[in-house]
Amino acid sequence: PAPAAAPGKKSLKRAPPPRSTLALLLRRCHDERGSYAPVTAHVETLGPSATDVALRSLCDGEHDREGRELLRLACLWLAEGLGRRDRYDSANAYLHRLLVLHAAVLAGAEE
């Protein structure tokens, strides 16, 4: 059992940590309705294995409601990257890996 809060003090619930820096940046860019450039800048600092882990950690399957939302945000990020065409090859590579990792979830997603 969790220890009781001291008398007169409120028990504070802590928000769970973000599942990854990628997830945090996707949410932040979407919430601020800005460019996804910070997401791209972050992912470009990662090596291939770390990129794979970051993309894989976005969603744990069809049951993961938060993860499905993160996949939607990742698709918006990649659509922006493909539309700008300044980093088309890297955006295409990230899109390919996202599809390989999460095809089943994305295939069942509503628009």
DODRENSE-531708 format. One record per residue (C-alpha): residue number from 1; residue in one letter; y, z, x. Coordinates in steps of 0.5 Angstrom, whole numbers, plus 500, padded with zeros to 3 digits. Each point is the difference from the previous one (the first is absolute). Example, Ala and Ser with C-alpha at 12.3 -4.5 7.8 and 13.67 -1.06 7.14 Angstrom:
BEGIN
{k->1; r->a; y->491; z->516; x->525}
{k->2; r->s; y->507; z->498; x->502}
This chain:
BEGIN
{k->1; r->p; y->500; z->500; x->500}
{k->2; r->a; y->507; z->498; x->502}
{k->3; r->p; y->504; z->506; x->502}
{k->4; r->a; y->505; z->503; x->495}
{k->5; r->a; y->508; z->498; x->501}
{k->6; r->a; y->504; z->506; x->502}
{k->7; r->p; y->503; z->504; x->494}
{k->8; r->g; y->507; z->497; x->498}
{k->9; r->k; y->498; z->493; x->504}
{k->10; r->k; y->498; z->494; x->497}
{k->11; r->s; y->494; z->496; x->502}
{k->12; r->l; y->502; z->493; x->503}
{k->13; r->k; y->495; z->495; x->499}
{k->14; r->r; y->500; z->495; x->505}
{k->15; r->a; y->500; z->492; x->499}
{k->16; r->p; y->494; z->497; x->503}
{k->17; r->p; y->501; z->497; x->507}
{k->18; r->p; y->501; z->492; x->499}
{k->19; r->r; y->493; z->496; x->502}
{k->20; r->s; y->503; z->496; x->505}
{k->21; r->t; y->507; z->498; x->503}
{k->22; r->l; y->499; z->494; x->497}
{k->23; r->a; y->499; z->503; x->493}
{k->24; r->l; y->506; z->504; x->501}
{k->25; r->l; y->504; z->494; x->502}
{k->26; r->l; y->498; z->495; x->495}
{k->27; r->r; y->502; z->505; x->495}
{k->28; r->r; y->507; z->502; x->503}
{k->29; r->c; y->502; z->492; x->500}
{k->30; r->h; y->497; z->499; x->493}
{k->31; r->d; y->504; z->506; x->497}
{k->32; r->e; y->506; z->498; x->504}
{k->33; r->r; y->500; z->493; x->498}
{k->34; r->g; y->501; z->498; x->506}
{k->35; r->s; y->497; z->495; x->505}
{k->36; r->y; y->493; z->502; x->503}
{k->37; r->a; y->502; z->498; x->507}
{k->38; r->p; y->499; z->507; x->502}
{k->39; r->v; y->493; z->500; x->498}
{k->40; r->t; y->499; z->493; x->504}
{k->41; r->a; y->503; z->504; x->506}
{k->42; r->h; y->495; z->505; x->500}
{k->43; r->v; y->494; z->496; x->499}
{k->44; r->e; y->502; z->496; x->506}
{k->45; r->t; y->500; z->506; x->504}
{k->46; r->l; y->493; z->501; x->498}
{k->47; r->g; y->494; z->498; x->504}
{k->48; r->p; y->494; z->496; x->496}
{k->49; r->s; y->496; z->506; x->499}
{k->50; r->a; y->506; z->504; x->498}
{k->51; r->t; y->502; z->495; x->495}
{k->52; r->d; y->493; z->499; x->497}
{k->53; r->v; y->500; z->508; x->499}
{k->54; r->a; y->507; z->500; x->497}
{k->55; r->l; y->498; z->494; x->495}
{k->56; r->r; y->493; z->503; x->499}
{k->57; r->s; y->504; z->507; x->498}
{k->58; r->l; y->504; z->497; x->494}
{k->59; r->c; y->494; z->500; x->495}
{k->60; r->d; y->494; z->504; x->500}
{k->61; r->g; y->497; z->495; x->494}
{k->62; r->e; y->501; z->499; x->493}
{k->63; r->h; y->500; z->507; x->498}
{k->64; r->d; y->506; z->501; x->504}
{k->65; r->r; y->506; z->499; x->496}
{k->66; r->e; y->505; z->502; x->505}
{k->67; r->g; y->497; z->495; x->505}
{k->68; r->r; y->500; z->495; x->495}
{k->69; r->e; y->508; z->501; x->500}
{k->70; r->l; y->500; z->499; x->507}
{k->71; r->l; y->496; z->494; x->500}
{k->72; r->r; y->505; z->497; x->495}
{k->73; r->l; y->506; z->502; x->505}
{k->74; r->a; y->496; z->497; x->506}
{k->75; r->c; y->500; z->494; x->496}
{k->76; r->l; y->507; z->500; x->499}
{k->77; r->w; y->501; z->501; x->507}
{k->78; r->l; y->496; z->494; x->502}
{k->79; r->a; y->503; z->496; x->495}
{k->80; r->e; y->507; z->501; x->503}
{k->81; r->g; y->497; z->499; x->507}
{k->82; r->l; y->497; z->493; x->498}
{k->83; r->g; y->506; z->498; x->496}
{k->84; r->r; y->505; z->502; x->506}
{k->85; r->r; y->496; z->495; x->505}
{k->86; r->d; y->502; z->504; x->506}
{k->87; r->r; y->494; z->503; x->501}
{k->88; r->y; y->495; z->496; x->496}
{k->89; r->d; y->494; z->500; x->505}
{k->90; r->s; y->500; z->508; x->500}
{k->91; r->a; y->501; z->501; x->493}
{k->92; r->n; y->495; z->495; x->499}
{k->93; r->a; y->495; z->504; x->504}
{k->94; r->y; y->502; z->506; x->497}
{k->95; r->l; y->499; z->497; x->493}
{k->96; r->h; y->493; z->498; x->502}
{k->97; r->r; y->498; z->506; x->503}
{k->98; r->l; y->502; z->504; x->493}
{k->99; r->l; y->496; z->495; x->496}
{k->100; r->v; y->494; z->501; x->504}
{k->101; r->l; y->501; z->508; x->500}
{k->102; r->h; y->502; z->500; x->492}
{k->103; r->a; y->497; z->494; x->497}
{k->104; r->a; y->496; z->503; x->495}
{k->105; r->v; y->506; z->505; x->497}
{k->106; r->l; y->505; z->494; x->500}
{k->107; r->a; y->496; z->496; x->496}
{k->108; r->g; y->499; z->505; x->495}
{k->109; r->a; y->508; z->502; x->500}
{k->110; r->e; y->504; z->498; x->494}
{k->111; r->e; y->506; z->496; x->502}
